[in-house]
Amino acid sequence: MGALKGNHGKIIKALKQNFQADVQVHSVERRHGRIEARTVSLWRDIAALPQVDQWAGLKSVIKVTSYRYPLKGHAVFIKRPAVRYYISSLDETVEAFAKRIRDYWHVENKVHYVRDVTQGEDASRIRVMPLPNIFASARNLALNLYRDHGFSNMAQAQRKAGQGLELLKALFRMK
């Protein structure tokens, strides 16, 4: 299963015009100061989709429409829905696809949170290639070393590693 992004403009345009849901599932979650209503729709009869022959093994198209309502005190602010499309060669139920997509974003958000909040990645002013890739690799190395050393709290691990050489030597298995 893969997400369709901006570089797939022709198929996304075709999906916006032709998508016909065979089945869908709805969910509502209240977390992190917002309510999110999500509809996952599945389209299996994709023969009518233009250029479908260009996607070998394609069996289904999934459309996720999500409404996020940030809670500000007692007021709910309504925004436009976010619509994402996915293609898959799997033959699964709409509930299984919904779970796969939700699980993926759960992991993605968890990793992004650590890299942004703990390591300040989004605030980094490094923009000239190849430095962003080098620093991303260094951040990943640090996180993997912390995890390998038994830390579950990355912020705590980073603070302790910055307080002296003993933990750094242990992380790099130096004597």
N, C-alpha and C positions, 0 to 999 in steps of 0.2 A: 504494500500500500504506500502511495506517495502523495504528497501535497502538490497541488498545481499552484504555481506562483506566477508572477508577472511576465516571466520569459515564455510562458505558454499562452500567449495572448489569443491565438486563433481558437484553441480548444476551449478556453474560458469563455470567450465570446459566444461560441456555439452552445456551450452548456447554459449560459444565461438565457439564450433564446429558446433552447429545446428541452431543458431538463424536465422530466416527468417522473415524479416520485412514485415508486411501486408501493412502498411502505415507509413509515416514519415513526420515530419515537421522540417523546418530549421529556425534558427533565428541568428541574428548577433547583438551584443551590443558593444558599445564603452563606457567604464566607468573605473574609477579608474586607469588610465594610461595603459589600455590594451584593446585589441579587443578580444571578445570571440565569436566564431562561434560555435553554438550548433545544433546538430541533435538529435531529439527525435524520436525513432523508436518503433512501437508497433507490437507485435506478439500475435495474438489471437488464432490461430490454433496450440495449443501447445501439441496436443495429441502425436506427434512424439518425444516430449522431454522425455529423459530417466528419470525414477523415478518421473514422474509427479503425480502419485497416492499418493505420500508421502505428497503432499501439498494440503490438503482438501480445496475445494472452489476456487482453483487457476483458474483464467479466462484469465489472460494476463501477458505478460512479456514485460517490457519496457527497452530499451537500450538507454542510453544517451552518445553520443560521443561529447566531447567538445575540441575545440582547443583554447588555450589562447595564444595570441600574445602580449607580453609586448612591449609597445612603449618606446623606449629609444631615445629621441630626434626625429630624422626623420627616424631612422632605426626600422625595425620590426624584432624581433627575433622569429623564428618559433620553436616550441617545439612539441614533440609527443603528440597525443591526449590522453585525459583522458577518459576512458570508464567505466561507472557505469551501473549496472543492478538493476532493481526493479521488484518485483512481486506484483500482485494485484488480489484481488477477486472482484474488481469493473469492471463494464462494461461501460467504458467511451471512449470518442474520444481521439485521440493522442494529440489534442490541449489542452484538459482538463488535461491530465496527465502532459503535458509540463508545464502548469500553476501551477499545484500542486507542482511539483518538484522545479520549480523556486521560488515559494512563500516560500517553506520550507527552501531553502538555503538562501533566503533573510533574514528570521527571524534568522536562525542559525548564519549567518555572523554578523548580527546586535548584537546579544547577545554575541557572541565570541569577537567582537570588544570591547564592553564595558568592559567585564571581563578581556581582555588582556591589552588593552591600559590604561584604567582608573585604574584598580586594579592590573595590572602587574602579572596576573596569570601565563602566560607562562614563566616569568622570575623567578618564585618562585623556591627555592631550596628544598622545602619540598617534600620528596620522600618516607618516611617511613610510612607505613599504621598504623593507620587509619588517620593520620594527613592530607593528601591531601583531604580526604572526609570531615573532620571537617572544614578545611579552606574554601572549596568550599561552604559548607552550610553557613558559616559566611559571605562569599562574597555575596551569594544570599540573605541572610537576610538583609544585608546593602542595596543592590539594591532595594529590595522590600520596605524597610522602606523609602528610598529616594522617590521612586515613590508614595507611599501612602501619603507622606507629600507634594506632588505636584510638585516635581522636574521633569523636562524633561531632563535636562543636568546633567548626573551622575558625570562628572568630577567637575562641579561647586558644586554639593551637597557634594561630598567628601571633597573638599577644605573647604567649610563652616562648615562641621561637625568637621573638624580638628582644627578649629580656636577658639573653646570655648565650654563650657558645655551647654549653653542655647539651641542650636539646638539639641545637643545629648539628653538632657532631653525632648525636644519636640518630637523627633523621637521615644523615648521609652515611651512617655506619662507619664513622671515623673514630680512631682511638685518640 
